[in-house]
Structures are given as structure tokens and as C-alpha cells.
């Protein structure tokens, strides 16, 4: 070793210091807080009280259910759409590839708050989307004020925002698939669809897994969209875990209870990531 | 005979392909157009039948109204200041750390790296309450410090930069050591200059992250003159009489610079957003 032993630690020091203060400490403090309750102005140990209260809280179940609906419906639709679009764009013969790629990616760079507000305006009863649908004879849809359509609206908005992002990841990964695989399949008489199913998807497996995990983690934390589009309504139909934690923490200032809920998300993230790795992993 | 039918088949699938892509292109970019149109029209034009799709002359009125509601220059300054300071500091901290983690062998290296990587899995919500209490305790709510400091050590940026340092030849560092250069000098004048593309991509990623950040600023700041732009925008939709004209100007201002920036630098942009997801 030709450098001083301390050198690497000096380079690391600022990061470690900041990490300890603003990441490690809060993670631990939050866990401790989740076992505490406010009594007479101070937090006291309350065992599993917060957690047992959670399991009897119907609003929590509603938030949990909604979050999972978003996860189960939106993530697969978005990832599948992204795969199909990437596959369509991957052909070298296609003209205007760059234009399509940039255009599809554009929603992914806009501010989450700005796009959520934009969608909330377009989805008003007399808004643009209903006007457009009226051209095809579709009756006025109450997008934001009925439980079903409010959920649908959030799913639609998220799909608009994130599909292009995932598409670009797939597109980049597709460039690394050896051309010979397709040529060989072509000679064997496999059509484009077969090639997509039997070559593209298996070759992209690690990348699909990566996008699935990232999307799962971010959907479980979903906050900006429901806050700005529907504020959780109508009747909590779009209330997510992230939004409920914010409400409990910063409207009711029940920090212990909110922390317990945050840790439920930590546990769910861990379990789902583990399952996804197991299912899609190379066994 | 067979040849011509194959040709028509190809043509049909090609037409179908372009149609499919054009529909999606339209869906992707039309909302932006409508937003710009909206920002130049009076609120009442947002909900007319048939929809208003042409530019109007109300932009300045809407902008004035928006400024009256949220103090647009102040909140834009806040967002820009916070984002730029964040990018510079975070880039320094994370690049230093990434360099140590990729170019030196020392005890605890893997543990530290794995801790950083695993912390990316911890949801935001699990840290936000202790952070809030910490800032309250030290009287730091409504300060730039509160907005900037908590995420400076950004594990994903460390991860990105580390990937790039790994590709840098060790022999160059060794030979600089033999020439007697100090460690910091080697880092600064030998290694960093060849990292420009990686630094560009990482800083774009960090900038976007901070510029769009919403939940933490919403919690850390409650006086309107310290609002960041997203928080100020969001505050506009809570009130009863919503003036959509000024909101459209607001979200256009939040979007236009990013889009211009994106169109100019889209290669770096996409690299920054992708990270090393694709290299693995």
C-alpha cells in the first residue's frame, strides 16, 4: 500500500457523517418512535400498542388496499406497455426513432406536482378529457369524484408519467442483445412475435426485474399524485399509505402511530423485493 | 403472387406500427401543448366546448395573478438556490465517497458500500418524522439548511460515480503516486477531469431530484416565503376559488426550463436518469 491508511477514510468522512446524522439516525429513531406513545407531552414506551392499533384501523386497511391496487394494476400495465413501445422503437428500419424516443421520455422529466395538477385540470367534469371523449359519444365521466374513476385517474396519470422512463431503460438494454440471436430465430422461421416472447423478454429479464423492484418501491411510497390530484378522496378511495402517514404525522401530529405505519412499508418493501428476486432470479 | 402478398403484409404492419407509435407520441406530448395554451388563456377558456386549443393573450394577466398569489420570483429563487447548492455539495460529498470506495482497499469498505446501497430501499416516510423533529429541535424549520442538508449523502449518486471510477485505470493513479503527487491532487487533477460525462449525468439526476422534491419541503417549510416552487404550486389548488389560468402559468414555468434543458442535453439527461441500470 503506497497511500496513507487514513486517506480513504478522509475521502469518506463527509458522506459517512451526513449519512449517520440524516439517514441512519432517523431510521433508528423512527423504529423506536413506532413503539412509543405521547403521554402528557413526552413519548413513553408503549410496546406494540401502535401496531395493534393499526390492525384495527379501517382507514389503514383502506390505504393498504388502495396502495396494493395501484401496485398490482399500474406497475404491470406500465412495464408491459414500456416493453412493447421499446420493442417497436428498437427496429433500425424505423424512421424518426429519435423523435419518438425523446417524445415518449418527455413526461418523465416534468415535475411530479406540475403533472399531477395538470391532470387534475384535464380530468374536471367539463375538462379536456371529457370534451375529447364526447367526440366519440362517451358520456361525461366523473373522473375525480367517484371512487372507481378516481383510482383509474391516478393509474392513468402515473402510466403517462413513467412509461417512457421504463421504455428508455428497456431500449438501452435491447441494444445489448446480440443480433445473431434474432437472425438465427428468423432462419428457423420464428415471426416477430415469437422473437419478442422467446428472445427479447428472456434476455431482458434482469432489467425487467430491476424496473419492477424500482416501481414497486416507489408505488409503495406514492404520495405526490394522490395529494395533488385527489387529496386521497373521494371517501379515501385514493388514500395511499404514504398519504395516510403524512396525514397522521403532520395533520394529527401522532408521530408514534405514523412511524409504525412507515415501518409497515419498510417490511412490505423488504418482503416484495425478496419475492421478486426469488421469482425472477436465476434460481 | 406470394411475393406481393408478403409485401402488402409488410406494408400493413408498418402502417400499423407508425399509427401505434404516433398515437402514443400524441398522448405523451399533447398535454404539454394544452398546458402552454392554457397559460395564455383566461380560466373560463379551460372548460369550453369545444375545447380551446389556440393561444390567447392572457399570459401576462395570469402571470401577474400568479405572482400576487405565491410571489413567483421568490419561490423560483428558493427552488433554484436549493437545487444548485444541493447539486454542488452533494456531488462533492458523493464523488469523494465513491472514489474512496472504488480506488482504495481498506477495512469496512464492503460494509460501508452495502449499507449505502441497502439504505436506498428504505422508504422516505421512515425517516421524515425524526428529521422533522430534529429540525424543530434545532430551530431549523423554514431554513435553506433544512431543505438542503438531509439528502446530501445520496447513495444512488455514490453508486453511479463508483461505477464510473471502477473503469478508471489504477495504473494512472499509481504512476501519479510515484511522481509524488498528493492523494487529493491525484483525485482532483488526474482522475476527475476524465469523469466529466459521469459528473454531468449525475448532477442532472441530482438536480431533477431536488427540483421536483415535494414531500420533505412540504414538511420542512411552512412560511410561504420559504416555499419551494412545487410546494407553492400545490398550495394554489387547496383554495376554494381556483384560478386555473394562473395555475397553468405556474406549471408551465415549472416545466418549460426542464423541457428546454432536456431537449438540449437529452443524451446526458437520459444517461443520468438511467444511471447504471443498463450497464449491469
Interface residues (C-beta under 8 A of the other chain):
Chain A: X1 X2 X3 X4 X5 X7 X8 X9 X11 X12 X14 X15 X16 X18 X19 X22 X23 X24 X25 X26 X27 X29 X30 X33 X85 X88 X89 X91 X94 X99 X100 X102 X103 X104 X105 X106 X107 X108 X109 X110 X111 X112 X113 X114 X115 X117 X118 X119 X120 X121 X122 X124 X126 X127 X128 X131 X132 X134 X160 X164 X165 X168 X169 X172 X173 X176 X206 X207 X210 X211 X217 X220 X221 X223 X224 X227 X228 X241 X242 X245 X246 X249 X250 X255 X258 X259 X261 X262 X263 X265 X266 X269 X270 X273
Chain B: X17 X20 X21 X24 X25 X27 X28 X29 X31 X32 X34 X35 X38 X46 X47 X49 X50 X51 X92 X93 X94 X96 X97 X99 X100 X101 X104 X105 X106 X109 X112 X115 X116 X119 X121 X122 X123 X124 X125 X126 X127 X128 X129 X130 X131 X132 X133 X134 X149 X150 X151 X152 X153 X158 X174 X177 X183 X187 X208 X211 X212 X214 X215 X218 X219 X229 X230 X231 X233 X234 X236 X237 X244 X247 X248 X250 X251 X254 X255 X258 X259 X262 X263 X266 X269 X270 X273 X274 X277 X278 X280
